[in-house]
């Protein structure tokens, strides 16, 4: 009996300690993130206000807030701040919608048909490694410095990444699904819309998310050349005038808007591809 009691104690006591350890409430992730951001802002405030780093190179938080309110009231170079943002957004979304739609259509066709894949894959394999900004000189040469050139550049960027993921999603449809469609007597068109397309949707949304992020980055780069409005123009012009707070504000707005655009795509994906992961 004494031996049995010792064995039970050796098993029950560690198990109870483990249970107590796991039952302790963990710090929520949002709290950790908030603390992390707060620490960074505090360090930023101390460094800039103590004179460790010159305000000419790193503006203080209060200087950025003051400049931001000025931009909200007065705009920049004769255009309101929201006008600068909308100029960049309209270019991005215009090119993204055109390039994304074409990329998804071509990618699905290439993933479904070996013949189309044989035509498309070599071309895309050649274009894919080329950075989108490398096409800026050609776009300026062929389309000038107007809006058309910027939208064409974004269209090419969105198409490049949308087509690859759509093709991978369609080509990766499990063969069991296609055999089931054939057993049910579905036509090729019905098989495409009821089997191939739904199976490819997760990959399509992955491609659209990457395409939108890169389109937003490319429009800012395109606006550095020959634009008279937009966040890229604002950053470039402010840098030339050594208006460092405006440069930082423009960069922060690019990151914030990019985060919002990515969140919109993720919400749309969660609503449309609601079965993913189940």
Backbone bond lengths (Angstrom), bond angles and torsions (degrees), N, CA, C in turn:
res aa  C-N    CA-C-N  psi(-1)  N-CA   C-N-CA  omega(-1)  CA-C   N-CA-C  phi
1 X - - - 1.459 - - 1.515 111.47 -
2 X 1.329 115.93 -41.78 1.459 119.09 179.47 1.528 110.90 -62.78
3 X 1.354 115.83 -40.38 1.457 120.07 178.87 1.523 110.86 -64.81
4 X 1.350 116.61 -40.91 1.461 121.47 179.13 1.523 110.73 -63.46
5 X 1.337 117.81 -39.08 1.462 121.56 178.93 1.524 111.17 -64.42
6 X 1.334 116.05 -40.27 1.462 119.49 179.05 1.527 111.18 -64.64
7 X 1.363 115.53 -39.61 1.472 119.11 179.97 1.517 110.37 -65.40
8 X 1.360 116.91 -45.26 1.459 120.28 179.80 1.521 111.44 -63.23
9 X 1.320 116.80 -38.43 1.466 119.95 179.62 1.521 111.06 -65.70
10 X 1.333 115.91 -38.47 1.470 119.44 -179.77 1.519 111.93 -67.50
11 X 1.334 117.61 -25.15 1.454 121.26 179.72 1.516 111.96 -90.10
12 X 1.324 117.69 -44.89 1.464 122.75 -173.36 1.513 111.96 -72.32
13 X 1.343 118.51 -42.64 1.463 121.54 -175.47 1.527 111.68 -63.62
14 X 1.359 120.75 -49.56 1.472 119.01 176.68 1.521 112.46 -61.91
15 X 1.366 117.13 -36.13 1.460 119.55 179.62 1.518 110.49 -64.62
16 X 1.337 116.87 -41.53 1.459 120.47 178.73 1.511 111.24 -64.93
17 X 1.349 116.42 -40.16 1.468 119.49 178.91 1.520 110.53 -64.60
18 X 1.353 115.10 -39.27 1.466 118.79 178.02 1.508 111.48 -64.10
19 X 1.357 116.27 -40.11 1.458 120.66 179.07 1.510 110.95 -63.45
20 X 1.351 117.61 -42.71 1.456 120.94 179.10 1.518 110.75 -64.58
21 X 1.362 115.02 -39.48 1.454 118.75 -179.24 1.527 111.15 -65.23
22 X 1.327 116.84 -40.04 1.472 120.00 -179.35 1.518 111.69 -77.51
23 X 1.333 117.94 -21.80 1.462 120.10 -178.66 1.519 112.15 -81.81
24 X 1.332 117.71 -10.65 1.456 120.20 177.56 1.524 109.72 -66.25
25 X 1.335 117.31 130.04 1.467 119.37 -177.52 1.527 111.59 -64.97
26 X 1.316 115.14 129.64 1.463 120.26 177.91 1.524 109.45 -82.00
27 X 1.334 115.56 155.64 1.467 119.91 178.49 1.519 108.05 -72.42
28 X 1.336 118.84 126.20 1.467 120.80 -179.87 1.524 111.66 -58.82
29 X 1.311 115.45 145.67 1.466 121.20 -179.39 1.527 112.64 -58.13
30 X 1.358 119.52 -43.46 1.471 118.49 178.07 1.524 113.75 -58.96
31 X 1.333 116.20 -33.36 1.467 119.60 178.88 1.522 110.01 -67.68
32 X 1.331 116.31 -42.97 1.471 120.32 178.59 1.526 110.54 -61.87
33 X 1.341 116.08 -43.42 1.468 120.10 179.85 1.523 110.98 -63.85
34 X 1.333 116.39 -41.30 1.467 120.52 179.87 1.529 110.88 -64.06
35 X 1.319 115.94 -42.10 1.463 119.97 178.67 1.527 110.21 -63.56
36 X 1.339 116.11 -42.26 1.466 120.21 -179.76 1.529 110.92 -60.85
37 X 1.339 116.29 -46.97 1.466 119.91 179.32 1.523 110.49 -64.20
38 X 1.338 116.19 -40.20 1.460 119.68 179.45 1.521 112.45 -62.15
39 X 1.328 116.46 -39.64 1.467 120.37 178.22 1.526 110.53 -64.54
40 X 1.336 116.53 -42.49 1.467 120.17 179.14 1.530 111.48 -62.33
41 X 1.332 116.43 -43.17 1.459 119.98 179.18 1.525 110.27 -65.16
42 X 1.344 116.74 -40.05 1.462 120.19 178.42 1.529 111.42 -62.32
43 X 1.337 116.59 -44.43 1.462 120.17 178.07 1.526 110.21 -63.04
44 X 1.314 116.58 -42.15 1.462 121.84 177.69 1.531 110.66 -59.41
45 X 1.323 116.40 -45.16 1.470 121.23 179.88 1.527 111.21 -62.37
46 X 1.335 116.19 -45.23 1.471 120.46 -177.46 1.522 110.35 -66.44
47 X 1.338 116.83 -44.89 1.460 120.92 -176.89 1.526 111.44 -63.77
48 X 1.341 117.21 -42.65 1.466 120.04 -176.29 1.524 112.97 -77.79
49 X 1.315 117.48 -31.24 1.460 119.72 -178.08 1.522 113.26 -89.30
50 X 1.318 117.20 -13.05 1.463 119.56 178.33 1.528 111.88 -91.59
51 X 1.346 116.95 -6.09 1.452 120.09 179.56 1.506 114.82 84.53
52 X 1.346 117.31 7.43 1.462 119.86 178.53 1.531 110.32 -63.65
53 X 1.345 115.77 -39.42 1.462 121.94 177.39 1.523 107.50 -121.47
54 X 1.316 116.56 133.68 1.457 121.26 -178.99 1.525 110.97 -64.43
55 X 1.322 116.44 141.64 1.465 121.73 177.54 1.520 112.10 -64.83
56 X 1.355 117.40 -17.64 1.459 120.21 177.02 1.524 112.13 -68.43
57 X 1.323 116.55 -22.32 1.456 120.91 -178.12 1.524 113.03 -109.85
58 X 1.334 117.40 -31.90 1.463 121.41 178.53 1.526 108.88 -138.54
59 X 1.332 117.77 97.99 1.469 120.37 -179.16 1.519 110.80 -65.09
60 X 1.313 115.78 152.49 1.458 121.59 178.24 1.527 110.11 -75.10
61 X 1.336 117.69 161.49 1.471 119.48 178.12 1.517 112.91 -57.60
62 X 1.330 117.20 -41.17 1.463 119.40 -178.68 1.528 111.71 -67.87
63 X 1.368 116.58 -31.68 1.465 119.37 177.22 1.523 110.91 -67.74
64 X 1.332 116.99 -38.75 1.454 120.05 178.05 1.524 111.67 -67.79
65 X 1.322 116.50 -39.93 1.474 119.79 178.47 1.516 110.08 -63.38
66 X 1.329 116.50 -43.36 1.462 120.57 179.49 1.524 110.82 -62.38
67 X 1.330 117.16 -43.86 1.456 120.79 -179.63 1.531 111.37 -67.64
68 X 1.326 115.85 -35.44 1.457 120.08 179.09 1.524 111.21 -63.32
69 X 1.323 117.47 -43.85 1.468 120.38 178.04 1.525 111.22 -65.43
70 X 1.322 116.41 -34.60 1.468 119.78 175.95 1.525 110.81 -63.90
71 X 1.338 116.28 -42.47 1.460 120.05 178.10 1.526 111.44 -64.85
72 X 1.312 116.58 -36.80 1.458 119.53 177.83 1.528 111.41 -64.54
73 X 1.331 115.85 -38.63 1.473 119.42 -177.56 1.524 111.80 -79.52
74 X 1.333 117.33 -44.03 1.460 121.21 -169.94 1.525 114.36 -107.26
75 X 1.331 117.11 -14.35 1.461 119.91 -177.41 1.520 111.43 75.01
76 X 1.341 115.10 -164.04 1.457 120.33 -179.59 1.520 109.32 -139.70
77 X 1.337 116.72 125.40 1.457 123.61 178.00 1.537 111.75 52.59
78 X 1.345 114.31 46.47 1.459 119.17 175.74 1.516 115.55 79.93
79 X 1.324 117.98 3.34 1.464 122.41 179.87 1.520 108.80 -125.96
80 X 1.329 116.82 137.11 1.453 119.99 179.54 1.529 110.28 -64.44
81 X 1.321 116.04 160.11 1.458 119.99 179.78 1.530 110.43 -62.66
82 X 1.329 116.32 -40.09 1.458 119.16 177.95 1.528 110.84 -67.18
83 X 1.331 117.28 -30.32 1.460 120.35 174.92 1.511 111.88 -65.93
84 X 1.332 116.84 -40.25 1.467 120.30 176.91 1.527 110.39 -63.81
85 X 1.333 116.14 -41.82 1.466 119.96 -179.95 1.526 110.61 -66.39
86 X 1.336 116.68 -45.46 1.467 119.87 -177.77 1.520 111.75 -65.15
87 X 1.344 117.64 -31.48 1.467 120.02 177.39 1.524 110.40 -62.61
88 X 1.326 116.41 -44.96 1.468 119.68 178.72 1.525 111.24 -68.52
89 X 1.326 117.20 -40.65 1.462 120.39 -178.38 1.523 111.79 -65.88
90 X 1.329 116.96 -41.57 1.466 119.54 -178.73 1.529 110.62 -63.67
91 X 1.319 117.24 -40.66 1.462 119.86 177.06 1.526 110.99 -64.96
92 X 1.315 115.84 -44.27 1.463 119.89 -178.18 1.517 111.23 -63.75
93 X 1.327 116.91 -52.45 1.459 120.02 -175.53 1.523 111.79 -67.08
94 X 1.354 117.21 -35.19 1.460 119.43 177.37 1.515 111.76 -61.35
95 X 1.338 116.79 -50.87 1.456 120.41 178.94 1.514 112.82 -67.52
96 X 1.336 116.72 -35.63 1.464 120.45 -178.92 1.529 111.22 -66.63
97 X 1.313 117.31 -42.99 1.462 120.35 -179.17 1.527 110.44 -63.70
98 X 1.340 116.52 -45.62 1.469 119.78 -179.72 1.526 110.74 -65.89
99 X 1.337 116.35 -52.35 1.461 119.80 -177.77 1.514 112.77 -66.31
100 X 1.346 117.09 -39.22 1.461 119.93 179.73 1.513 112.34 -65.60
101 X 1.342 117.00 -43.30 1.463 120.32 -179.96 1.530 110.99 -64.22
102 X 1.340 116.46 -46.23 1.459 119.58 178.25 1.527 111.78 -64.14
103 X 1.340 116.25 -40.89 1.453 120.22 -179.19 1.519 112.62 -64.38
104 X 1.327 116.57 -42.19 1.469 119.84 179.27 1.527 110.09 -65.55
105 X 1.331 117.51 -43.46 1.466 120.68 -179.27 1.531 110.93 -62.67
106 X 1.327 116.61 -48.43 1.464 120.04 -179.20 1.525 110.90 -67.26
107 X 1.331 117.11 -39.87 1.458 120.44 179.69 1.522 112.65 -63.91
108 X 1.326 117.31 -42.12 1.460 120.20 177.75 1.527 110.97 -64.07
109 X 1.324 115.50 -41.36 1.466 118.59 178.22 1.523 111.11 -63.35
110 X 1.333 116.79 -41.20 1.461 120.45 179.91 1.524 111.59 -68.81
111 X 1.338 116.78 -34.49 1.456 119.53 178.63 1.514 113.12 -74.31
112 X 1.321 116.30 -24.24 1.468 120.65 -178.06 1.528 111.82 -91.69
113 X 1.324 116.63 -33.07 1.461 121.07 -175.98 1.526 110.50 -115.66
114 X 1.311 116.84 126.99 1.464 120.65 177.76 1.524 111.33 -66.48
115 X 1.321 115.94 -33.02 1.463 119.57 -179.23 1.528 110.53 -65.26
116 X 1.346 115.67 -47.21 1.467 119.55 178.50 1.522 110.09 -63.54
117 X 1.330 117.09 -39.92 1.466 120.34 178.48 1.520 111.51 -61.58
118 X 1.340 116.75 -38.94 1.471 120.32 179.67 1.519 111.40 -65.45
119 X 1.348 116.74 -28.65 1.454 120.71 178.67 1.527 111.21 -80.73
120 X 1.331 116.43 -42.16 1.467 121.47 -171.84 1.525 112.85 -82.61
121 X 1.326 118.23 -41.61 1.466 121.72 -169.71 1.528 114.07 -57.73
122 X 1.340 120.29 -45.18 1.474 118.11 179.29 1.530 112.87 -61.53
123 X 1.340 116.10 -39.75 1.460 119.51 -179.88 1.519 110.38 -65.12
124 X 1.339 116.82 -46.47 1.463 120.26 -178.65 1.527 111.30 -67.33
125 X 1.327 117.13 -34.52 1.468 119.79 177.83 1.518 111.38 -64.75
126 X 1.335 116.32 -29.68 1.459 120.34 177.75 1.531 111.34 -77.49
127 X 1.341 116.68 -40.76 1.467 120.71 -175.30 1.526 112.29 -78.36
128 X 1.324 116.85 -33.88 1.465 121.37 -171.24 1.527 114.12 -54.83
129 X 1.337 120.93 -42.46 1.472 119.10 -177.92 1.528 114.33 -73.26
130 X 1.324 117.53 -11.32 1.463 119.81 -176.66 1.522 109.69 -79.54
131 X 1.337 119.41 124.02 1.464 120.91 178.04 1.529 110.55 -62.14
132 X 1.330 118.10 139.00 1.475 120.06 -177.98 1.525 113.23 -56.99
133 X 1.342 117.07 -35.41 1.466 118.57 -177.42 1.521 112.13 -68.46
134 X 1.348 116.53 -15.33 1.466 118.72 177.23 1.528 111.57 -68.13
135 X 1.336 117.04 -19.44 1.458 120.91 179.68 1.533 112.30 -85.03
136 X 1.335 118.24 -5.64 1.464 120.21 -176.35 1.525 112.29 -58.55
137 X 1.354 120.27 -47.26 1.477 118.46 178.91 1.525 112.91 -59.30
138 X 1.334 117.40 -38.90 1.460 120.32 179.97 1.527 111.08 -68.08
139 X 1.331 115.97 -40.30 1.467 120.03 179.88 1.524 110.33 -64.50
140 X 1.324 116.27 -41.63 1.464 120.07 178.22 1.525 110.12 -64.46
141 X 1.336 116.41 -38.90 1.458 120.55 -179.25 1.524 111.59 -65.23
142 X 1.333 116.45 -44.05 1.460 120.05 -173.96 1.531 113.43 -87.33
143 X 1.346 117.18 -32.02 1.466 119.70 -173.60 1.529 113.38 -118.30
144 X 1.327 117.98 -3.04 1.449 120.70 178.85 1.520 112.25 79.26
145 X 1.335 114.71 -167.28 1.467 121.22 -175.53 1.527 112.57 -96.12
146 X 1.325 118.12 6.96 1.461 121.14 -177.66 1.521 112.97 -79.54
147 X 1.330 114.55 -166.42 1.456 121.49 -176.22 1.527 111.57 -70.02
148 X 1.318 116.75 -33.67 1.473 119.96 -175.92 1.522 111.67 -57.94
149 X 1.318 116.86 -45.65 1.452 120.45 -179.06 1.519 112.73 -60.98
150 X 1.327 116.91 -41.19 1.466 120.31 -179.22 1.529 110.88 -66.76
151 X 1.324 116.76 -41.38 1.460 120.15 179.81 1.529 110.48 -67.61
152 X 1.323 117.44 -38.80 1.464 120.71 177.13 1.525 110.25 -61.47
153 X 1.325 117.54 -43.63 1.461 121.35 179.98 1.527 110.66 -61.25
154 X 1.320 117.28 -43.37 1.469 120.92 179.90 1.521 110.33 -69.11
155 X 1.332 116.91 -37.23 1.465 120.68 177.63 1.525 110.90 -60.13
156 X 1.314 116.59 -44.73 1.472 120.85 178.77 1.528 110.12 -62.82
157 X 1.314 117.05 -41.47 1.468 121.12 -179.96 1.517 111.30 -62.99
158 X 1.335 116.73 -49.34 1.463 120.79 -178.94 1.525 110.96 -64.48
159 X 1.323 116.86 -41.81 1.469 120.95 -179.85 1.519 110.55 -60.29
160 X 1.319 116.89 -43.49 1.462 122.04 -175.56 1.521 111.77 -56.53
161 X 1.325 117.45 -44.76 1.466 120.28 -175.09 1.526 112.45 -89.67
162 X 1.319 117.79 -26.35 1.461 119.76 177.85 1.521 110.81 -71.01
163 X 1.322 117.20 -40.09 1.459 120.26 -176.27 1.522 111.19 -67.50
164 X 1.314 117.82 -38.04 1.463 120.74 -177.46 1.522 111.05 -64.56
165 X 1.330 116.96 -46.78 1.457 119.90 -177.17 1.523 112.15 -72.94
166 X 1.331 117.33 -36.14 1.463 119.56 177.14 1.528 110.65 -64.30
167 X 1.318 116.57 -40.92 1.457 120.52 178.46 1.528 110.82 -64.44
168 X 1.321 116.77 -42.58 1.465 120.16 179.53 1.524 110.85 -64.36
169 X 1.337 116.66 -40.16 1.454 119.51 179.69 1.518 112.25 -65.63
170 X 1.340 117.22 -43.44 1.469 120.09 -179.77 1.523 111.25 -68.57
171 X 1.327 116.62 -42.49 1.459 120.01 -179.19 1.523 112.13 -69.20
172 X 1.340 116.32 -25.79 1.459 119.98 -178.23 1.510 114.50 -88.31
173 X 1.335 118.53 9.04 1.465 121.07 178.17 1.530 109.33 -62.46
174 X 1.332 118.73 127.12 1.463 120.31 -179.17 1.531 112.06 -55.36
175 X 1.322 116.45 137.40 1.456 121.12 -178.54 1.522 110.95 -62.82
176 X 1.331 117.15 -27.72 1.469 119.88 178.94 1.525 111.21 -61.60
177 X 1.338 116.78 -35.27 1.466 119.70 178.22 1.527 110.65 -64.96
178 X 1.313 116.55 -42.99 1.456 120.85 -177.63 1.540 110.48 -69.29
179 X 1.317 116.48 -36.08 1.460 119.07 176.97 1.524 111.14 -67.81
180 X 1.332 115.56 -37.00 1.461 118.89 176.98 1.526 110.62 -64.76
181 X 1.343 116.47 -39.15 1.465 120.26 177.71 1.522 110.67 -63.36
182 X 1.337 116.97 -39.97 1.469 120.01 178.74 1.523 110.88 -67.46
183 X 1.343 116.30 -37.34 1.464 120.14 178.77 1.526 110.94 -64.10
184 X 1.329 116.39 -36.67 1.460 120.77 179.74 1.526 112.46 -78.30
185 X 1.316 117.13 -4.45 1.452 120.59 177.36 1.516 114.64 79.75
186 X 1.326 117.61 24.90 1.462 120.47 179.88 1.528 109.93 -73.23
187 X 1.312 115.82 143.12 1.462 120.35 174.61 1.529 109.54 -73.05
188 X 1.333 116.51 169.51 1.460 120.54 178.63 1.528 111.07 -59.37
189 X 1.321 116.71 -41.51 1.465 120.59 179.97 1.528 110.79 -65.85
190 X 1.334 117.15 -42.36 1.466 121.08 178.18 1.529 110.62 -66.26
191 X 1.331 116.24 -39.09 1.463 119.54 177.73 1.533 110.80 -61.46
192 X 1.328 116.01 -39.74 1.459 119.62 -179.21 1.525 110.95 -63.93
193 X 1.343 116.81 -49.47 1.468 120.21 -174.10 1.525 113.31 -77.86
194 X 1.314 117.84 -30.16 1.456 120.27 -175.18 1.523 113.44 -97.74
195 X 1.332 117.61 -16.17 1.474 120.72 -177.22 1.528 111.53 -123.21
196 X 1.331 116.55 -59.30 1.460 120.52 -173.39 1.527 111.23 -65.42
197 X 1.322 116.64 -51.18 1.471 120.27 -175.96 1.528 112.52 -61.45
198 X 1.357 119.70 -49.27 1.476 118.34 177.76 1.529 112.83 -60.63
199 X 1.336 116.73 -38.05 1.472 119.47 -179.36 1.525 111.70 -67.00
200 X 1.337 116.24 -28.45 1.469 120.40 -177.99 1.522 112.92 -86.95
201 X 1.322 118.48 -11.27 1.469 121.06 -174.61 1.531 114.15 -56.15
202 X 1.341 120.14 -43.68 1.476 117.90 177.89 1.527 113.18 -57.56
203 X 1.330 116.69 -43.60 1.471 119.66 178.23 1.516 111.23 -67.79
204 X 1.330 117.22 -35.61 1.461 120.72 178.60 1.519 110.30 -61.45
205 X 1.320 117.11 -45.42 1.462 120.03 -179.68 1.524 111.60 -67.28
206 X 1.322 117.24 -34.04 1.464 119.50 174.78 1.522 110.46 -61.46
207 X 1.320 116.30 -44.42 1.455 120.25 178.24 1.511 112.57 -64.98
208 X 1.342 117.09 -40.49 1.461 120.32 179.48 1.528 111.05 -65.93
209 X 1.324 116.68 -36.48 1.463 119.64 179.31 1.533 110.58 -65.48
210 X 1.321 116.74 -43.81 1.465 120.22 177.70 1.525 110.38 -67.27
211 X 1.338 116.61 -41.57 1.464 120.89 -178.81 1.525 111.06 -63.13
212 X 1.333 117.58 -40.11 1.463 120.14 -179.73 1.526 111.05 -67.90
213 X 1.333 116.63 -41.71 1.467 119.86 179.16 1.527 110.85 -62.40
214 X 1.330 116.47 -43.44 1.460 119.55 -179.53 1.528 111.48 -72.09
215 X 1.325 117.18 -33.32 1.462 119.90 177.09 1.524 110.40 -63.35
216 X 1.327 116.29 -40.53 1.458 120.70 178.41 1.523 110.84 -65.55
217 X 1.328 116.64 -38.39 1.465 119.61 178.33 1.524 111.32 -70.03
218 X 1.326 116.55 -39.34 1.467 120.58 -177.23 1.518 111.36 -68.77
219 X 1.348 118.07 -37.23 1.464 118.95 -178.80 1.521 110.58 -64.23
220 X 1.321 116.09 -35.35 1.467 119.05 177.69 1.525 109.76 -65.80
221 X 1.344 116.55 -41.38 1.467 119.78 177.71 1.519 110.66 -65.48
222 X 1.342 117.31 -39.78 1.462 120.59 -179.55 1.521 110.92 -66.18
223 X 1.327 117.06 -33.04 1.460 120.43 -179.44 1.523 112.67 -73.19
224 X 1.306 116.66 -11.48 1.457 119.28 175.94 1.526 111.25 -73.61
225 X 1.348 115.27 -13.72 1.466 120.12 -178.09 1.523 108.86 -118.52
226 X 1.311 117.07 106.59 1.447 121.37 169.29 1.508 117.32 74.76
227 X 1.320 120.00 12.27 1.460 121.26 178.70 1.528 109.88 -93.67
228 X 1.327 115.38 152.08 1.466 121.40 177.51 1.517 111.63 -116.23
229 X 1.313 116.90 7.22 1.456 121.94 177.12 1.515 108.40 -157.77
230 X 1.330 116.10 165.30 1.460 121.18 179.97 1.518 111.61 107.51
231 X 1.322 115.59 163.11 1.464 120.48 -177.87 1.528 111.54 -67.03
232 X 1.334 118.03 -35.31 1.462 120.10 176.97 1.511 111.45 -63.09
233 X 1.337 115.93 -43.83 1.462 120.08 176.33 1.527 110.65 -61.14
234 X 1.335 116.82 -43.31 1.461 120.66 -177.95 1.528 110.95 -62.33
235 X 1.333 116.79 -43.29 1.462 120.59 -179.89 1.527 110.61 -65.17
236 X 1.329 116.61 -46.19 1.465 120.36 -178.01 1.521 111.33 -64.64
237 X 1.331 116.60 -44.45 1.455 120.37 -178.98 1.529 111.15 -66.86
238 X 1.324 116.84 -40.62 1.464 120.32 178.87 1.529 111.25 -65.74
239 X 1.331 116.89 -36.28 1.469 119.96 177.68 1.519 110.93 -65.23
240 X 1.330 117.36 -39.32 1.463 120.52 178.06 1.521 111.48 -64.58
241 X 1.333 116.11 -32.75 1.463 121.00 179.14 1.528 112.15 -90.32
242 X 1.316 117.12 4.50 1.462 124.32 -178.56 1.533 110.73 56.30
243 X 1.338 114.99 37.77 1.466 121.61 174.92 1.525 107.29 -93.16
244 X 1.328 115.74 76.32 1.463 121.51 -171.26 1.536 112.71 -62.82
245 X 1.343 120.68 -40.57 1.473 118.68 177.72 1.520 113.01 -57.02
246 X 1.334 117.85 -39.81 1.461 120.38 178.78 1.520 111.07 -66.10
247 X 1.322 116.95 -36.46 1.466 120.34 176.74 1.525 110.18 -60.80
248 X 1.317 116.35 -46.90 1.466 120.32 -179.85 1.527 110.75 -64.06
249 X 1.320 117.28 -40.52 1.463 120.52 179.54 1.524 110.14 -64.11
250 X 1.332 117.49 -42.86 1.460 120.51 177.73 1.517 112.10 -60.67
251 X 1.329 116.70 -43.12 1.465 120.61 178.67 1.526 110.71 -63.76
252 X 1.348 116.36 -43.07 1.461 120.10 179.20 1.525 111.43 -62.90
253 X 1.331 117.38 -38.95 1.467 120.71 178.88 1.524 111.16 -66.35
254 X 1.317 116.45 -37.53 1.468 119.82 177.42 1.533 110.04 -61.00
255 X 1.333 116.25 -46.54 1.460 119.75 179.00 1.522 112.38 -64.05
256 X 1.331 116.99 -42.70 1.468 120.78 -178.61 1.524 111.25 -65.43
257 X 1.325 117.02 -46.11 1.460 120.21 -179.61 1.530 110.65 -66.73
258 X 1.327 117.15 -38.11 1.459 119.78 175.74 1.517 111.71 -60.67
259 X 1.339 116.87 -39.56 1.461 121.08 177.02 1.526 111.02 -63.71
260 X 1.328 116.75 -41.63 1.469 120.97 179.86 1.528 110.39 -64.71
261 X 1.336 117.12 -44.16 1.465 120.56 179.42 1.528 111.24 -62.29
262 X 1.323 117.14 -41.38 1.459 120.72 178.41 1.520 111.02 -64.74
263 X 1.335 116.57 -38.87 1.465 120.37 178.56 1.522 111.12 -64.31
264 X 1.334 117.13 -39.36 1.463 120.70 178.49 1.527 110.65 -61.11
265 X 1.337 116.65 -44.08 1.466 120.27 178.49 1.527 110.41 -63.16
266 X 1.332 117.51 -41.95 1.462 120.82 -179.37 1.522 111.48 -65.04
267 X 1.335 117.49 -39.94 1.468 120.72 178.11 1.527 109.90 -64.94
268 X 1.341 116.60 -43.93 1.459 120.02 178.07 1.528 110.78 -61.17
269 X 1.320 116.74 -40.35 1.464 120.10 179.05 1.524 111.11 -64.33
270 X 1.333 116.87 -42.82 1.462 119.88 -179.34 1.527 112.20 -64.72
271 X 1.338 116.93 -28.94 1.461 120.31 178.52 1.526 111.62 -80.58
272 X 1.322 116.76 -41.08 1.466 120.60 -175.15 1.527 111.34 -82.49
273 X 1.344 116.35 -47.20 1.471 120.71 -179.64 1.527 107.88 -98.69
274 X 1.325 116.03 59.15 1.464 120.49 -173.67 1.512 113.28 -72.01
275 X 1.350 117.21 -15.01 1.445 119.98 -179.41 1.524 113.28 -87.01
276 X 1.333 116.95 -6.09 1.475 119.47 -174.67 1.522 110.37 -64.32
277 X 1.318 116.42 133.67 1.457 122.00 178.35 1.499 114.50 82.13
278 X 1.347 117.73 3.13 1.465 120.40 -179.15 1.531 110.88 -104.24
